[in-house]
């Protein structure tokens, strides 16, 4: 019996549910490839996917409720959405007209929509609305195509003399974080290739290409952390396949040397800048990128001690401003950035949402980091994607970035869907 005949045999409710799922899943597959080419296109795909998912949940509300607790990614997403919303409502009540009150309604909305998409897509997968084999192939296609498209776009921008490539996200730092997470996830999924030789070549090539693209963003934290995580994943892959021999190890070392030579000017430039900025800060000058970060972290801790249960952004910034003046640092470079954020995820959250906000953030990371417990941590793409977000969050704030929310949540969901193929096989 053909698929069309089977489809016709379903009730009107079943046809609507399956049609909604197919369209939602199709749009989900498009989010990453479109997002790295054009943030607006990826955002549109994300929104339409979320609206269809909301419709699917609405018409299947009773059976969809099971995913609320059975999925490990829905509750963390919803908690961030709830925290941002509640804080923004309170902050809006005390808002001062004409000033940046730092309201987070848009990030809250995106986390909520990401939770709805995850809830509905995983529910549909569990109901076998799509075959496991096709699910595996399509998620692979989406991730690999997004990686290739983003890499080609990055090289094209570099060849056209763009100093710091931005891809479709339009911010070099956020581009580096999002691209890094995608590349690391792909490196882990490449372990599914059965041929040991092809597997290692694919992983090493993915790592080298991604390292070079991240060099082109000139984002220092990503340049260091991505290389570190990439090397760890390569070593883990060699260990798993028991391929620790002289030739593959030598080939990896030579490949990294080649990439280092290609990015020599960028590495030297960022190293010299880092050394100069640290030296200037030690001499009392924080008018640099790193220097302002150090000041923001110190002043953020002062704000947390002042109001440990949280405060509005206006109140926090006044505390920081007064502290800097009392510390004879009234011209601090940090004052130019505090309206954006404090460049550290935990300090930012604790200073605005209080200690309970920091605890919610900790729960978010712990829940996703240990998605499958400690066993197989380095083989779980959800864990590595989350680890990269945690590490990058030490010097920046990612989870309130509306662009990063779309990429992060989509990546987490796609790798979950991809691994469903193996999870189901293991259970059988």
FENZI-V850422 format. One record per helix or strand of 3 or more residues. SS is the DSSP state (helix for helix, strand for strand). FROM is the first residue (numbers start at 1). LEN is the number of residues. If there is no record, write none. Layout:
BEGIN
ss->SS from->FROM len->LEN
ss->SS from->FROM len->LEN
END
This chain:
BEGIN
ss->helix from->3 len->7
ss->helix from->12 len->26
ss->helix from->39 len->21
ss->helix from->61 len->4
ss->helix from->66 len->5
ss->helix from->74 len->20
ss->helix from->105 len->22
ss->helix from->132 len->28
ss->helix from->172 len->21
ss->helix from->196 len->22
ss->helix from->220 len->21
ss->helix from->246 len->17
ss->helix from->264 len->19
ss->helix from->289 len->18
ss->helix from->313 len->14
ss->helix from->333 len->4
ss->helix from->345 len->25
ss->helix from->377 len->3
ss->helix from->381 len->12
ss->helix from->402 len->26
END
